[in-house]
Amino acid sequence: MRAKITYFVTAAVLVFYFVLVGSRGLMLIRHGTLLTVTFGIAVLILPVIGVWFLWKNTQFVRRANVLAAELDAQGGLPVDDLPRTPSGRIERDAADAAFAKRREETEDAPDDWRAWFRLAVAYQDARDTPRARKAMQRAIALHKSSPNPADPVLKDTESSPSSAPSSPSGA
């Protein structure tokens, strides 16, 4: 719950910033000189990129949460029982051991979104966020392409990384 509150507060601050910067860009455009119009357009590009980035991240989080809820309902959500340091971080050796198990699981079932989801969690535990995100994107794409028991028609798929999992240290 704390993560959701932090996310929404951050998103609200960003939206406020986008509105503030956008209004400044419009003020520069309204001034009407070649220089201020040019700067105004340049300033407006930043909030547009920011809104797009925030939207894509929000979609990613919502889709990952849908997968987590479904996996939890199936009883397949990974248990968070790894030992932690006094600061609360997961111990690196334990994370690497859990990662090895999840990597083997994913290699055995490369088309199973559940295995990719658990691999994404293992990457995150090993503090390899870029690979965790790619593994989660793969899980989302596989989930979209898997047949729904209530509807045998396949859903649309989106492009995603399809490379084999690698160790969090890149080795």
C-alpha positions in Angstrom: 0.0 0.0 0.0 2.9 2.3 0.8 4.3 1.9 -2.7 0.9 2.8 -4.2 0.7 6.0 -2.1 4.2 6.9 -3.1 3.4 6.3 -6.8 0.3 8.4 -6.7 1.9 11.3 -4.9 4.8 11.2 -7.3 2.4 11.1 -10.3 0.4 14.0 -8.9 3.6 16.1 -8.4 4.7 15.3 -11.9 1.3 16.3 -13.4 1.4 19.6 -11.4 4.9 20.1 -12.8 3.7 19.3 -16.4 0.8 21.8 -16.1 3.2 24.5 -14.7 5.8 24.0 -17.4 3.1 23.8 -20.1 1.5 27.1 -19.0 5.0 28.7 -19.1 5.4 27.4 -22.6 2.0 28.8 -23.7 2.9 32.1 -22.2 6.1 32.2 -24.2 4.2 31.3 -27.4 1.6 34.0 -26.7 4.4 36.6 -26.4 4.7 36.3 -30.2 8.3 36.9 -31.1 10.2 34.4 -33.1 12.5 33.6 -30.1 9.8 33.2 -27.5 7.6 31.1 -29.8 10.6 28.8 -30.5 11.4 28.5 -26.8 7.7 28.0 -26.0 7.4 25.1 -28.4 10.6 23.6 -26.9 9.3 24.0 -23.4 5.9 22.3 -24.4 7.8 19.3 -25.7 9.0 18.4 -22.1 5.5 18.0 -20.6 4.3 16.0 -23.6 7.2 13.5 -23.2 6.7 13.4 -19.5 2.9 12.7 -19.8 3.7 9.9 -22.3 6.3 8.4 -20.0 4.0 8.6 -17.0 1.2 7.0 -19.0 3.4 4.1 -20.3 4.7 3.4 -16.8 1.2 3.5 -15.3 0.0 1.0 -17.9 3.0 -1.2 -17.2 2.3 -1.2 -13.4 -1.4 -1.9 -13.9 -0.7 -4.8 -16.2 1.9 -6.2 -13.8 -0.6 -5.9 -10.9 -3.2 -7.8 -12.9 -0.7 -10.6 -13.4 0.3 -10.6 -9.7 -3.4 -10.8 -8.7 -4.1 -13.7 -11.1 -0.9 -15.5 -10.0 -1.8 -14.9 -6.3 -5.3 -16.4 -7.0 -3.7 -19.4 -8.5 -1.3 -19.8 -5.5 1.8 -19.3 -7.6 3.0 -16.0 -6.3 6.6 -16.3 -5.1 7.0 -16.2 -1.3 9.1 -13.4 0.1 11.2 -15.5 2.5 14.7 -14.4 1.5 17.0 -13.4 4.3 17.6 -9.6 4.6 20.4 -7.4 5.8 19.8 -5.1 8.8 18.9 -2.3 6.4 16.1 -4.4 4.9 17.8 -5.3 1.6 17.7 -8.9 0.4 21.0 -10.6 0.8 22.8 -10.9 -2.5 23.8 -14.6 -2.2 20.2 -15.6 -1.4 18.8 -13.5 -4.2 21.3 -15.1 -6.6 20.3 -18.6 -5.5 16.6 -17.8 -5.9 17.4 -16.3 -9.3 19.1 -19.5 -10.5 16.0 -21.5 -9.6 13.7 -19.1 -11.4 16.0 -19.0 -14.5 15.9 -22.8 -14.7 12.1 -22.7 -14.3 11.8 -20.2 -17.2 14.2 -22.1 -19.4 12.0 -25.2 -18.9 8.8 -23.3 -19.7 9.8 -20.4 -22.0 6.2 -19.7 -23.0 4.7 -19.6 -19.5 4.0 -16.1 -18.3 4.0 -17.3 -14.7 7.6 -18.4 -15.0 8.6 -15.0 -16.5 6.7 -13.2 -13.8 8.6 -15.1 -11.1 11.9 -14.5 -13.0 11.1 -10.8 -13.0 10.6 -10.9 -9.2 14.0 -12.7 -8.9 15.7 -10.1 -11.0 14.2 -7.4 -8.8 15.4 -9.2 -5.7 18.9 -9.4 -7.2 18.7 -5.6 -7.8 18.7 -5.9 -11.6 15.8 -3.6 -12.4 16.3 -3.3 -16.2 16.2 -7.1 -16.6 13.3 -7.3 -14.2 11.4 -4.9 -16.3 12.1 -6.8 -19.5 11.1 -10.1 -17.9 7.9 -8.5 -16.7 7.2 -7.1 -20.2 7.7 -10.6 -21.5 5.3 -12.0 -18.9 2.7 -9.4 -19.9 3.1 -10.2 -23.6 2.8 -13.9 -23.0 -0.3 -13.4 -20.7 -1.9 -11.4 -23.5 -1.3 -14.1 -26.0 -2.3 -17.0 -23.8 -5.9 -18.3 -24.3 -8.4 -17.1 -21.7 -10.4 -20.1 -20.3 -13.6 -18.2 -20.7 -12.7 -16.9 -24.2 -10.7 -19.3 -26.5 -9.9 -16.5 -29.0 -6.3 -15.3 -28.6 -5.8 -11.7 -27.5 -3.6 -9.2 -29.4 0.1 -9.5 -28.6 2.6 -6.7 -28.4 6.2 -6.9 -29.1 8.4 -7.7 -26.2 11.8 -9.0 -25.4 12.1 -12.7 -26.2 15.7 -13.4 -25.3 16.7 -16.1 -22.9 17.1 -15.1 -19.3 20.6 -14.2 -18.2 22.1 -13.9 -14.8 21.5 -10.6 -12.9 25.2 -9.9 -12.9 25.2 -10.2 -16.7 27.5 -13.3 -16.7 
